[in-house]
Amino acid sequence: MTEVESAAGIAPDAELAAAYRVCREIAAAHGRTYFLATRLLYAPRRPAVHALYAFARIVDDIVDHPTLDAEHGPAGELDMVEKQLRVVLEQGVPAASGPAERTRVLIALADTIHRYDIAPQHFWTFLDSMRMDVPGTAHFHARYTTMTELRAYMRGSAAAIGLQLLPVLGTVVPVVEAEPAAAALGEAFQLTNFLRDIAEDLDRGRIYLPADELAAFGVDADLLAHCRRTGQTDHRVRRALAHLIAINRDLYRVADPGIDLLDPRVRPAIRTAGTLYSGILERIEDFDYAVFARRAVVPQHRRLRVAAAEFTTAALRRS
């Protein structure tokens, strides 16, 4: 973003530009697939997408990587983030407390919310789901019994992200008509993360796969812990993962028609993100479900090839 005019007087232009730069740096450092897909977006929209990503990232870090010197603990930090965001949205002035990076992210986020008329409720829903990850809070969950229960969590952790993005991306229909597909795509991305990161989540004492779906294949928490210790995927777990990958692909299929409801200029970026993220499922299968021994990652050359193909196709359609 070379020139920024502050929406709703959130911050002076120079300060706002600096805030968006911080968001871009966070997206580039932590969201490789996400950042690559963003490069295909219509340039004026990229800063807003970076702001949304950066906010989600700092909240994730509060939950997943709490610091010993945090004054309020993860739950208190989430409450502080919500309070700071509410203040900057309502008063146009960021709160002075909190880390400088966080303050800048919130400045950019509040500007994005005002600029694109994003419903603030999507951010409160997101934060409520993040509280479900924090031990000691009223809604903490380390396990999920059913897919319905897990999807209630994903409503905030994933579907809300898709709904935040939708006004930024733009649609060729009323936004409300595109919301179900956008929510489904967010859930599809999240479930892919859960399948890829099962070992890391076990290390944090969490299982983000529905217990009843796992039990149908003879899998329980003890078996998953054994697989983690040995680095070997039991045949029962392999079958359960294959089943859950099929469910995940159904979510991508539900979401896919929604891409045609978006502004034509952003469709290549979203198709790229969908193709690359669903490609993680293929990598899990290619490695014979060895999710306890290695992390499934789409190779850089494939990410670049998919992005280039989408960019070329879009260019040909416009010519």
C-alpha positions as CSV (number, residue, x, y, z in Angstrom):
1,M,0.0,0.0,0.0
2,T,1.7,3.1,-1.2
3,E,-0.9,5.7,-0.3
4,V,-3.4,5.2,2.5
5,E,-6.3,7.4,3.5
6,S,-7.6,6.5,6.9
7,A,-11.2,5.3,7.1
8,A,-13.2,6.8,9.9
9,G,-10.2,8.7,11.3
10,I,-8.6,5.6,12.7
11,A,-5.1,6.9,12.5
12,P,-2.9,9.4,10.5
13,D,-2.1,8.2,7.0
14,A,1.6,7.5,7.8
15,E,0.7,5.5,10.9
16,L,-1.9,3.6,9.0
17,A,0.5,2.7,6.2
18,A,3.0,1.5,8.8
19,A,0.3,-0.6,10.4
20,Y,-0.6,-2.3,7.1
21,R,3.2,-2.9,6.5
22,V,3.4,-4.8,9.8
23,C,0.4,-7.0,8.7
24,R,2.0,-7.7,5.4
25,E,5.2,-8.8,7.1
26,I,3.3,-11.1,9.4
27,A,1.4,-12.7,6.5
28,A,4.6,-13.2,4.5
29,A,6.4,-14.7,7.4
30,H,3.8,-17.1,8.6
31,G,1.2,-17.8,5.9
32,R,3.1,-19.1,2.9
33,T,0.2,-20.6,0.9
34,Y,-2.1,-17.8,2.0
35,F,0.4,-15.1,1.1
36,L,1.1,-16.6,-2.3
37,A,-2.7,-16.7,-3.1
38,T,-3.0,-13.1,-1.9
39,R,-0.4,-12.0,-4.5
40,L,-3.0,-12.9,-7.1
41,L,-5.6,-10.5,-5.6
42,Y,-6.4,-7.1,-7.1
43,A,-3.6,-5.1,-5.6
44,P,-5.7,-2.5,-3.6
45,R,-7.4,-5.4,-1.7
46,R,-4.2,-7.1,-0.5
47,P,-3.6,-4.9,2.5
48,A,-7.0,-5.7,3.9
49,V,-6.5,-9.4,3.5
50,H,-3.1,-9.1,5.2
51,A,-4.8,-7.2,8.1
52,L,-7.3,-10.0,8.6
53,Y,-4.6,-12.6,8.5
54,A,-2.4,-10.8,10.9
55,F,-5.2,-10.4,13.4
56,A,-6.0,-14.1,13.3
57,R,-2.3,-14.9,13.6
58,I,-1.7,-12.8,16.7
59,V,-4.8,-14.3,18.4
60,D,-3.6,-17.8,17.5
61,D,-0.2,-17.1,19.0
62,I,-1.8,-15.9,22.2
63,V,-3.6,-19.2,22.5
64,D,-1.0,-21.6,21.1
65,H,2.2,-19.9,22.3
66,P,1.4,-18.1,25.6
67,T,4.4,-16.3,27.1
68,L,5.4,-16.8,30.7
69,D,5.5,-13.1,31.3
70,A,2.1,-12.4,29.9
71,E,0.4,-10.3,32.6
72,H,-3.1,-11.7,32.2
73,G,-2.6,-15.2,30.8
74,P,-4.1,-16.3,27.5
75,A,-7.7,-15.8,28.6
76,G,-7.0,-12.3,29.9
77,E,-5.0,-11.5,26.7
78,L,-7.9,-12.4,24.5
79,D,-10.2,-10.2,26.6
80,M,-7.7,-7.4,26.2
81,V,-7.5,-7.8,22.5
82,E,-11.3,-7.7,22.2
83,K,-11.4,-4.6,24.4
84,Q,-8.7,-2.9,22.4
85,L,-10.5,-3.7,19.1
86,R,-13.8,-2.4,20.4
87,V,-12.2,0.8,21.6
88,V,-10.5,1.5,18.2
89,L,-13.7,0.6,16.3
90,E,-15.9,2.8,18.5
91,Q,-13.6,5.7,19.3
92,G,-11.2,5.7,16.4
93,V,-8.2,5.8,18.8
94,P,-6.2,2.7,19.6
95,A,-5.6,1.8,23.3
96,A,-2.1,2.6,24.5
97,S,-1.7,-0.7,26.3
98,G,-0.4,-3.9,24.7
99,P,2.5,-4.8,22.5
100,A,3.3,-2.3,19.7
101,E,2.9,-4.9,16.9
102,R,-0.5,-5.9,18.2
103,T,-1.6,-2.2,18.4
104,R,-0.6,-1.7,14.8
105,V,-2.4,-4.8,13.6
106,L,-5.5,-3.6,15.4
107,I,-5.2,-0.2,13.8
108,A,-5.1,-1.8,10.3
109,L,-7.9,-4.2,11.2
110,A,-10.2,-1.5,12.4
111,D,-9.5,0.5,9.2
112,T,-10.3,-2.6,7.1
113,I,-13.5,-3.3,9.0
114,H,-14.7,0.3,8.4
115,R,-13.5,0.5,4.9
116,Y,-15.3,-2.7,3.8
117,D,-18.2,-2.6,6.2
118,I,-17.4,-5.9,7.7
119,A,-19.8,-7.0,10.5
120,P,-17.8,-6.8,13.8
121,Q,-19.8,-9.8,15.1
122,H,-17.6,-12.0,13.0
123,F,-14.6,-11.0,15.1
124,W,-16.4,-11.6,18.4
125,T,-17.5,-15.0,17.2
126,F,-13.9,-15.8,16.2
127,L,-12.6,-14.7,19.7
128,D,-15.2,-16.8,21.4
129,S,-14.0,-19.9,19.6
130,M,-10.4,-19.1,20.5
131,R,-11.5,-19.0,24.1
132,M,-12.6,-22.6,23.6
133,D,-8.8,-23.4,23.2
134,V,-7.8,-21.9,26.5
135,P,-7.8,-24.1,29.6
136,G,-9.7,-22.5,32.5
137,T,-12.2,-20.7,30.4
138,A,-15.9,-21.6,30.7
139,H,-16.0,-23.0,27.2
140,F,-12.7,-24.8,27.0
141,H,-12.6,-28.0,24.9
142,A,-9.7,-30.3,24.5
143,R,-11.8,-32.9,22.7
144,Y,-14.8,-32.9,20.5
145,T,-17.4,-35.6,20.7
146,T,-19.2,-35.2,17.3
147,M,-18.7,-33.4,14.0
148,T,-21.6,-31.2,15.0
149,E,-19.7,-30.1,18.1
150,L,-16.5,-29.6,16.1
151,R,-18.3,-27.5,13.5
152,A,-19.7,-25.3,16.3
153,Y,-16.0,-24.5,17.1
154,M,-15.2,-24.1,13.4
155,R,-18.1,-21.6,13.1
156,G,-15.9,-19.1,14.9
157,S,-12.4,-20.4,14.1
158,A,-12.9,-20.8,10.4
159,A,-16.3,-19.9,9.0
160,A,-16.1,-16.5,10.6
161,I,-12.8,-16.0,8.8
162,G,-14.5,-16.6,5.4
163,L,-17.3,-14.2,6.3
164,Q,-14.7,-11.5,7.3
165,L,-13.0,-11.9,3.9
166,L,-16.1,-11.8,1.8
167,P,-16.8,-8.0,1.8
168,V,-13.1,-7.5,1.0
169,L,-13.1,-9.9,-1.9
170,G,-16.3,-8.5,-3.4
171,T,-19.2,-10.4,-4.9
172,V,-21.4,-10.3,-8.0
173,V,-24.4,-11.1,-5.9
174,P,-25.7,-9.8,-2.6
175,V,-23.1,-10.7,0.0
176,V,-25.6,-12.8,2.0
177,E,-26.0,-15.2,-1.0
178,A,-22.3,-15.9,-1.0
179,E,-21.9,-16.4,2.7
180,P,-22.8,-20.2,2.9
181,A,-20.0,-21.1,0.4
182,A,-17.5,-18.7,2.1
183,A,-18.2,-20.3,5.4
184,A,-17.8,-23.8,4.0
185,L,-14.5,-22.9,2.4
186,G,-13.3,-21.6,5.8
187,E,-14.3,-24.8,7.4
188,A,-12.7,-26.9,4.7
189,F,-9.4,-25.1,5.2
190,Q,-9.7,-25.6,9.0
191,L,-10.4,-29.3,8.8
192,T,-7.4,-29.7,6.5
193,N,-5.3,-28.0,9.1
194,F,-6.6,-30.4,11.8
195,L,-5.8,-33.5,9.7
196,R,-2.3,-32.2,8.8
197,D,-1.5,-31.0,12.4
198,I,-2.9,-33.9,14.4
199,A,0.6,-34.7,15.9
200,E,1.3,-31.0,16.9
201,D,-2.2,-30.7,18.4
202,L,-1.7,-33.9,20.5
203,D,1.5,-32.4,21.9
204,R,-0.7,-29.6,23.2
205,G,-3.2,-32.0,24.6
206,R,-5.8,-31.4,22.0
207,I,-7.7,-33.5,19.5
208,Y,-9.6,-31.6,16.8
209,L,-11.2,-34.7,15.2
210,P,-14.6,-35.9,16.3
211,A,-14.4,-38.8,18.7
212,D,-17.5,-40.6,17.3
213,E,-16.1,-40.6,13.8
214,L,-12.8,-42.0,15.1
215,A,-14.5,-44.6,17.3
216,A,-16.3,-46.0,14.2
217,F,-12.8,-47.2,13.1
218,G,-11.6,-48.3,16.6
219,V,-9.6,-45.2,17.2
220,D,-9.5,-43.4,20.6
221,A,-7.2,-40.9,22.3
222,D,-4.9,-43.6,23.6
223,L,-4.3,-45.0,20.2
224,L,-3.6,-41.6,18.8
225,A,-1.1,-40.9,21.6
226,H,0.6,-44.3,20.8
227,C,0.9,-43.3,17.2
228,R,2.5,-40.0,18.2
229,R,5.0,-41.7,20.5
230,T,6.0,-44.3,17.9
231,G,5.7,-42.0,14.8
232,Q,3.7,-44.9,13.1
233,T,0.2,-44.6,11.8
234,D,-1.9,-47.6,12.9
235,H,-4.1,-49.1,10.2
236,R,-7.2,-48.1,12.1
237,V,-6.1,-44.5,12.2
238,R,-5.2,-44.7,8.5
239,R,-8.8,-45.8,7.7
240,A,-10.3,-43.0,10.0
241,L,-8.1,-40.4,8.3
242,A,-9.2,-41.6,4.9
243,H,-12.8,-41.2,6.0
244,L,-12.3,-37.7,7.4
245,I,-10.4,-36.7,4.2
246,A,-13.5,-37.7,2.3
247,I,-15.6,-35.5,4.6
248,N,-13.1,-32.7,4.1
249,R,-13.4,-32.9,0.3
250,D,-17.1,-32.7,0.5
251,L,-16.7,-29.3,2.2
252,Y,-14.5,-28.1,-0.7
253,R,-17.1,-29.3,-3.1
254,V,-19.8,-27.3,-1.3
255,A,-17.6,-24.2,-1.3
256,D,-16.4,-24.4,-4.9
257,P,-19.5,-23.0,-6.6
258,G,-19.2,-20.0,-4.4
259,I,-16.0,-18.9,-6.1
260,D,-18.1,-17.9,-9.1
261,L,-20.1,-15.6,-6.9
262,L,-17.0,-13.5,-6.2
263,D,-15.7,-10.5,-8.1
264,P,-13.9,-12.0,-11.2
265,R,-10.7,-10.3,-10.3
266,V,-10.3,-12.3,-7.0
267,R,-11.4,-15.7,-8.3
268,P,-7.9,-16.8,-9.3
269,A,-6.5,-16.1,-5.8
270,I,-9.3,-18.0,-4.1
271,R,-9.1,-20.9,-6.6
272,T,-5.4,-21.0,-6.0
273,A,-5.9,-21.1,-2.2
274,G,-8.5,-23.9,-2.5
275,T,-6.4,-26.0,-4.8
276,L,-3.3,-25.7,-2.7
277,Y,-5.0,-26.3,0.6
278,S,-6.9,-29.3,-0.7
279,G,-3.5,-30.4,-2.1
280,I,-2.4,-31.0,1.5
281,L,-4.9,-33.8,1.6
282,E,-3.3,-35.4,-1.4
283,R,0.1,-35.1,0.3
284,I,-1.2,-36.9,3.4
285,E,-2.5,-39.7,1.1
286,D,0.8,-39.8,-0.9
287,F,2.7,-40.3,2.4
288,D,0.3,-43.1,3.4
289,Y,-1.2,-41.0,6.2
290,A,2.2,-40.7,8.0
291,V,0.9,-37.6,9.8
292,F,2.8,-38.6,13.0
293,A,6.2,-38.7,11.3
294,R,6.1,-35.8,8.9
295,R,4.1,-32.6,8.2
296,A,2.3,-32.7,4.9
297,V,3.3,-29.6,2.9
298,V,2.6,-28.7,-0.7
299,P,6.0,-28.2,-2.4
300,Q,7.0,-24.7,-3.4
301,H,7.3,-25.7,-7.1
302,R,3.7,-26.9,-7.1
303,R,2.5,-23.8,-5.3
304,L,4.1,-21.6,-7.9
305,R,2.8,-23.8,-10.8
306,V,-0.8,-23.6,-9.5
307,A,-0.6,-19.9,-9.0
308,A,0.9,-19.3,-12.4
309,A,-1.8,-21.4,-14.1
310,E,-4.6,-19.5,-12.4
311,F,-3.0,-16.2,-13.2
312,T,-2.6,-17.2,-16.9
313,T,-6.1,-18.5,-17.1
314,A,-7.5,-15.3,-15.7
315,A,-5.4,-13.2,-18.0
316,L,-6.7,-15.1,-21.0
317,R,-10.3,-14.7,-19.9
318,R,-9.8,-10.9,-19.7
319,S,-8.2,-10.7,-23.2
